[in-house]
Amino acid sequence: MASTIPDPLPRSQGAQGTPSAAEGPGRIEAHGIDHIPDGERHGHPRELFSVWAAANVNYLSLVIGGALVLMGLTLWQAVAVIVVGNLFWLLTGLLATSGPAAGAPSEVITRAVYGVLGNRVNNAIGGWLVSVCYFALNLAAAATAAFALVEKAGITADTPVKVAVIVVIAALTLAISVYGHALIIKLYLPITLALVGAFTVVALAVLRHADFSYAPAERLGGTELWALLFAGTAMIASGPLSYTTSADFSRYLPRTASKKAITGWTALGAFLPSVVVCSLGAFAATAVDMTDPQTALQTILPGWFTPVFLLSLVLGTISINALTAYSAGLALQAVGLRIRRTVSVLFDGAVAVALTLYGLLVSNFLDTVSNALQVIVVLIGPLMALYATDIVLRRVRYDGLALSDETPGSPFWYTGGVNPAGALALVAGVTSAALCVNTLYTGPVATALGGVDLSLPVGMTVSATLYALLMRNDSAVRAARAEA
């Protein structure tokens, strides 16, 4: 049986519902993808609000919001797209309910969907590879802001300085990821408050200059408008859809924690800042040139605030990347590598730093990664839909210990280690989505519809529907639904 080797740190069990000293923010988290016993469960669902809020008050949201206006939408069309796209955070919240139910991270729970061996492929591609690419892209964005901050301090941002800046930002990020869950819960409330304070100043400056009646010189209509609306919604939705790992941050909650509260605090924590910050980007695009948001925003911000603004961009990116690196570390373990969580996190960070350095200093590799992630929505949509459907089918009832069993005798071994229902539904969903794409290439369905890209709704609907049909008579699913 392949299992994680926990970090060699003692764990003393505190009172029920209370974290012991060994589980505190000052100690490296001992658990990896192993099951969390009930005696080590603690906390309240409301803690999840700041975890997701801190990760979503960030530079990328500003950029995406501005991009919607640059693409040709009116201001209020862009705001509508932002709201609709961010509603997908409800699915992220739903997925988080499986963490306390199983006492396991998402990377293990999805064995119920794909089987023990099939899930390793899922974690290698849908988990580890996607996470590392996002880590590199976010790190590059933070590094750009940090380079400007260094220049303002009178230091020339030459190549050695840039390398040092990237390494320092990555080190700070990975420190949070290595210490793990308790430190994330502890740090993210003050980080959220600090970022809210900084972005409040940005909001006041942006709203003072925004044109609330903005519309492009040539307003879009008909098929062209619908194509842009669907594309913009998919671009916004790609954020929440990429977080099929929300159970990683809820698994330490008691199994009796309210499922509605877990869903609500997770979704609300991400939805509110995402909508606000993305909308600020859209508002700003009516007043300044958001093709270079960092430089453009500095023209309307108070001079004294510019260093604070740049620092907040770096802090926001550290927050989101710490979650990304944490989950990427768990994904690498779930692939089947017998390494400690701390080692897997550091390895992921090293790969992301290498990609970032290569992309920023040597080639346009990050552009290639970014383009690949535009297409990967055909994968992450069905992945999210399958996971959510499984949770609904089982009524959020999972046996965490059984999920930890990777032997051929495991109830989640299915056929040769693969769940045919999950594999078939995923392939069908991805194939259907690929036929509807209009990003780096135009699929036949998109061509027939005049460029309208329906890959997101079609891929998610096909995969969810087929999986529900194939699993409706599964004995384990029926047993879970029959539990009192």
Buried (B, 14 or more C-beta within 10 A) or exposed (E): EEBBEBBEEEBEEBEEBEBBEBBEBEBBBBBBBBBBEEEBBBBBBEBBBBBBBBBBBBBBBBBBBBBBBBBBBBBEBBBBBBBBBBBBBBBBBBBBBBBBBBBBBBBBBBBBBBBBBBBBBBBBBBBBBBBBBBBBBBBBBBBBBBBBBBEEEEEEBEEEBBBEBBBEBBEBBBBBBBBBBBBBBBBBBEBBEBBBEBBEBBBEBBEEEBEEEBBBEEEBEEEEBBBBBBBBBBBBBBBBBBBBBBBBBBBBBBBEBBBEBBBBBBBBBBBBBBBBBBBBBBBBBBBBEBEEBBEBBBEBBEEEBBEBBBBBBBBBBBBBBBBBBBBBBBBBBBBBBEBBBBBBBBBBBEBBBEBBBEBBEEEEBBEEBBEEBBBBBBBBBBBBBBBBBBBEBBEBBBBBEBBBBBEEEBBBBBEEBBBBBBBBBBEBBBBBBBBBBBBEEEBEBBEEBEBBBBBBBBBBBBBBBBBBEBBEEBEBBEEBEEEE
